[in-house]
Amino acid sequence: MSLIDRLPSMADADLGNLRANAVRLGETGSAAQRSTAEKLLPALDAELESRKAAKHQRLAEAGKARARARKAAAAQPPE
């Protein structure tokens, strides 16, 4: 299993560290390290963007659910 195949199962912090290392090695590493970093960075960026979009969607849905709950609570007659 390649490193790119393992990206979806990695923790967010690990992805961030891996991206920082890939950027660093892409700039200052050996030719082999630069080549690997060039292949890895697009996959890392795609995974991080996907997670960011999913988090944004979850937050938006949670906000809508809270708004519906407040609206339903306000519509209830006082006891």
N, C-alpha and C positions, 0 to 999 in steps of 0.2 A: 504494500500500500504506500503510495507516494505521499509526500507531505501535503500536496494540494488536496488529495483525497481526504486527508484527516482534518482539514480546516473546519468543516461544519461541526465537528465534535469537540473542538477546542473552546476553552473558556475565553470570554471577551478580553480579559487581561493578558492571557497568553497570546491572543491574536495581535493585540497592541504591541507587545514586546517583540513578537516575531516580525511585525511590520517595521518597527524601529530598527531592528537588526538588519533586515533586508535593505532598508534605505541606506544604512551606514555601509554595509558591505557593497552595495551597488556603487557607492562613491569611492570607497577606499580599499575594497577587497582585491584579491587576486583576480585574474581573468575568469577563472572557473566560478569564483564567488559572485562576480559581477553578472555573469551569464545566468546563474541560478537565481539571483535576485531579480533580474529582468523578467524571468519567467514567473516568479512567485508573486511579485508585487501586484499585477493585475488581478490575480485570483484572491489575494488578501483584500484588496480594495473592494472587490465585488462582494466578498463575504461580509466585510464590515458594513458596507452600504446596505446590504440586504438585512442585516440585523438592526441597523438604525431605522430603516423603513418599517420593519416589523414592530419595533418598540414604539415608534410614532403612531402606528395604527392601533396598537393595544391601548396607548394612552388616550387617543381620540375616542375609542369605543368606551373606555372607562368613564371619560368625561360625559359622554352622551348618556350612559347608564345612570350616572349620578344626577344629571339634569332631569331625566325621566322620573327618577325616584323622588326628587324634590317637588316636581310638578304633581306627581300622584299624592304626595303627602300634603301639599297645599290644597288639593281638591277635596281631601277628606274633611267632613264636617267635624268641628270640635266636639269632644265628648262632654 
